[in-house]
């Protein structure tokens, strides 16, 4: 699982995910996800999942974590 992100204007963050969002893949990107969720200036987040080939409950948990963070 790979994650890339780009901060744009007006506190907008574009996140691009690639690979499998399973338990192992999500564990690998967890530090970056926690950093993103903890940042108070990320008010609008767009997640591009067009290159995600598989998602399970761990992947859904990552999305919910970002939303709730």
C-alpha positions in Angstrom: 0.0 0.0 0.0 1.3 3.4 -1.0 0.1 6.8 0.1 0.9 10.2 -1.4 -0.6 13.5 -0.4 -0.5 17.1 -1.6 -1.7 20.1 0.3 -3.5 22.6 -1.8 -5.1 26.0 -1.3 -7.7 26.6 1.4 -6.6 23.9 3.8 -7.4 21.2 1.2 -5.5 17.9 1.2 -5.5 15.5 -1.7 -4.6 11.9 -0.8 -3.8 9.2 -3.4 -3.9 5.6 -2.3 -2.5 2.7 -4.3 -2.4 -1.0 -3.6 -4.4 -3.2 -1.3 -6.1 -1.7 1.7 -6.0 -4.8 3.9 -4.6 -5.2 7.4 -1.0 -5.4 6.3 -1.3 -2.5 3.8 -3.0 -0.3 6.3 -0.4 -1.1 9.0 2.3 0.2 6.6 0.6 3.6 6.0 -0.7 4.0 9.6 2.0 6.6 10.7 1.2 8.9 7.8 -2.6 8.5 8.3 -2.1 9.4 12.0 -0.1 12.5 11.1 -2.8 13.6 8.6 -5.6 13.0 11.1 -3.8 14.9 13.9 -3.1 17.9 11.7 -5.7 20.6 12.7 -5.3 22.5 9.4 -6.6 19.7 7.2 -10.3 20.7 7.0 -11.1 19.3 3.6 -9.7 15.9 2.5 -10.2 14.2 -0.9 -9.2 10.6 -1.1 -8.4 9.2 -4.6 -8.8 5.4 -4.4 -8.8 4.8 -8.2 -5.6 2.7 -7.8 -6.8 0.6 -4.8 -7.2 -3.0 -6.0 -8.7 -4.4 -2.8 -10.3 -3.1 0.4 -11.4 -4.9 3.5 -12.6 -3.7 6.9 -9.1 -2.4 7.8 -9.3 -0.1 4.8 -12.8 1.1 5.8 -11.4 1.7 9.3 -8.7 4.0 7.9 -11.3 6.1 6.0 -13.4 6.4 9.2 -10.3 7.3 11.2 -9.6 10.2 8.8 -13.2 11.3 8.9 -13.4 11.2 12.7 -9.9 12.6 13.3 
